[in-house]
Amino acid sequence: VFLLHACRQFPGCGNIVTFSQFLFIAVEGFIFEANFGRKRPAIPMRYYFIMVAMFFTVSVVNNYALNLNIAMPLHMIFRSGSLIASMALGIVILKKRYSVSKYTSIALVSLGIFTCTFMSAKQVASDSSINEEDGLQVFLWWLLGIAALTFALLMSARMGIFQEMLYKEFGKHSKEALFYNHALPLPGFLLLAPNIYQHAVLFSQSEPFQVPVIGLTLPIMWFYLLMNVITQYVCIRGVFILTTECTSLTVTLVVTLRKFVSLIFSILYFRNPFTAWHWLGTAFVFVGTLMYTEVWNSLGPFLARWRKRAKEE
């Protein structure tokens, strides 16, 4: 919610949001995990540099996609395609094979994402507030945004597989990975310093807000940023712990479901334009995800017991 508020008021604020998240997690990890630099990493640093290059690239590309006529709901739906990308790269790189139901579920997710993407393309192309020449330019920028999201999707899936292989070789070190994945990219934000500073100024000029309980008054955008950093820290830490316990595909599935909860909430909360076709695409993605988890197999015995109990009563 806090990130969506910020993006609605300042669509290009992704860099300052990402930088704040990285800085907070890096400082926390330097104190509590790295013991002020005295603790040596269990995984060789060269692997962390590779992982960080992927992680930083995915974060920045996803942020810039919002500046390329990509609406937030479409951005969230498209990124849910990480399930497809993770399975595809798992087949190519890890030589994995899956059941027919798994392939069917992935096909449904693909169809859902294609439906939402296609309908969003029609909305961009049919915008009556711009002339034909400008409309073509806007549509080309939108296509570039889709290409950026696709690249980030594949890079994110590759990073998940890379992490899975590292944990198998060197053991489970989620807190260490969390720290180095956020500390090592910090110098890269120097390239984005003008944009970060610009939005810091804009945030400082936002309306004042009194924080409940403590009574502190600060610009409301800084409050949104602070809340987003804290909630994202809890979420990202949970994801990194999950990467040490599950395969990259299962982790991707869990993250996908979280994104869908965020998507539905954003639509209801902000009353975003969402057509019946968008809802159909969303339903395809959701059903496909449930098929992948084989939740029906788990529900079968439960429903059988429930029916048996109902008959006995």
Salt bridges, closest charged atoms under 4 A:
GLU28 OE2 - ARG237 NH1 3.96
GLU33 OE2 - LYS39 NZ 2.94
GLU164 OE2 - LYS96 NZ 3.53
GLU164 OE2 - LYS168 NZ 3.60
GLU245 OE1 - LYS172 NZ 3.32
GLU294 OE2 - LYS102 NZ 2.93
